[in-house]
Amino acid sequence: SSSRRSPSFSPRRGISSAGAGAPAMASEGRSDVQVAGHESRELDFEVAEASRQLELEAADAIDDENRSRVESNEEVVSENVAVEFKRSPAPSSGDNVPDSSGEGGADGAAAPMRPPRSQEALLWMLSAIEGADNSLLPCSMFVLREDLGLTLNDLATLNLVQSLLQTLSAPLWAFLADRHLLRRRTIFLLGAAGQGVITVLLALVTSWYPMIALRALNGLLLASLKPVAMGFVADVTAPEHRGKIYGGLNLSTFTGMLLTTLVTTPVSTASVGGFHGWRVMFAIVGVLSIITGCLVWAFIQEPTRAPASDEGQALAPGGGGGRSAALREVRRVCGFFKLPTFNVLILQGIFGSIGMSASAFATMYYQYMGVSSSWAGIISACGLGFVGVGIMIGGHVGDAMAKRCGHHGRVLVAELSLFVGVPLKFLCFWGIPPFEGSIAWYLVLNSLHGLLATWCVAAAKLPLLSEIVPPGCRSTIMAWDSAIEGSWGTLLGGPLVAVLAQSLFGFTESDLKDQQSAGHVENARALGQATAVMICGPALVSAMCWFLLHWSYPRDLRRVAMKFGAAPSLAKTVSAKL
């Protein structure tokens, strides 16, 4: 800056050679002050420019580091997927194999992938067995009141015990799978075959108390199937195809429920070879479960997985410093409650589970209306059949909306589905008075509800949960999700239907013979209104919860991507959407 100064304004030069008077000296002094101020401003500007340049260089360095980390994670994920599918048997012509020319980009790192059809079929069999078991008790409730003398509260307790044990023990099985303490094929064998043995024993009981103990064991073993299977699917399927695969599994579950409902409801009240029909159906489902467990154990191909790690500990307080595996597991799960999306998914699932638990009395309601057991089974089975189709459609619609509307697409699908379903269920159980609606009306209402109001799980919930949970935690987190939702849904669903029907709407346990022959108007009306309240009310609250995900899901997706690095599809999503 001093080199730019003009000699004519030098103080020394002015004093030694100017020889002018005081006015000239004062003028020259003011000029020096102006020059000094100008030089100071120039210096400040240069310092600020240098500081900004350093900041830009530092930001570029951080971006380069993050980009390198994402690329490294993409390479690791691609290598792991390649190893997983290398162990799978050679696909047949009908199998859908990874294609490097797919949607994933030119490099093929994020190509669309799904398990071979043979492996999907084995998972479908497990899901169908689970659905069949879940339908046995609801389809037999009416005849169990006559055969074993059970009250409405006794039936609700049986359903409560199995469902509660099933939901609470699911995290244990998922923990064994995620920590590689048991192979997943072994868990499938224990769950399916063990549950089959228990179901055969249930066909032999003659009183309520041993039935409670067996139902509890049945729920404990049945809990191993769903969360481990969902984690298996997440490990071998690209995110853009998970909605379809989850939809297929749910379709299989409801197919098992449909066939069991269609057959068990009329057979349960008949005599087969001198035995009560409901006992024969319990025995048949038990044997099929044992066969399925053995087939899955023999033919399932497990993908190669990295050694068990503490993925998810970054979200958990205290890292991995617990005294035991159980304590570390609790800390890991608690860490995910820092994600608002996880909390909202849990909350909406609780209210959704309440409605599902209350639906267990639907078949019994139709029978109280005087509908024959055959037609009651057809009405319930028709609804279940369309539920399976609706879930499959929902998975495809969710995938399509996710591509079209980004992070809001799946949430919009779930909201639409719930708002459509509420009036349909209200009409079915309350809007149409008992004995005044024709069978055709109930068939139409149940079919529309199954087709349009069951999209949430496959279209939105499971895909969203898979995106915010690291791969090594998926089975465990999905199991805890099912445990929390299912336990509250079981406690507040079926039992509250019994309580409301008896205490608020006037259901009575008297005149059983009259109810079976011609139907009892007051009991039918009481059971229908209690069921409608416990289905429609929670469904509306669940729909409200989904609105929160428009805000939380994009932010949590960004947070997880920054914590754990991005998988190929997630990296593409983060770079394009966030």
Protein Blocks (a to p, Z undefined) as FASTA:
>chain_A
ZZmpcfklgfklmmmmnopafklmmmmmmmmmmmmmmmmmmmmmmmmmmmmmmmmmmmmm
mmmmmmmmmmmmmmmmmmmmmmmmmmpccddfkbccddfklmnojnommgccdddfklmm
mmmmmmmmmmmmmmmmmmmmmmmmmmnopafklmmmmmmmmmmmmmmmmmmmmmmmmnom
acfklmmmmmmmmmmmmmmmmmmpcbfklmmmmmmmmmmmmmmmmmmmmmmmmmmccfkl
mmmmmmmmmmmmmmmmmmmmmmmmmmmmmceehiafklmmmmmmmmmmmmmmmmmmmmoc
cdddddddfehjlmpghijmbfbfklmmmmmmmmmmmpmklmmmmmmmmmmmmmmmmmmm
mmmmmmmnopafklmmmmmmmmmmmmmmmmmmmmmmmmmmmmmnommlmmmmmmmmmmmm
mmmmmmmmmmpcghkacfklmmmmmmmmmmmmmmmmmmmmmmmmmmmpcfklmmmmmmmm
mmmmmmmmmmmmmmmmmmmmmmmnopafehklmmmmnopfklmmmmmmmmmmmmmmmmmm
mmmmmmmmmmmmmmmmmmmmmmnopafklmmmmmmmZZ
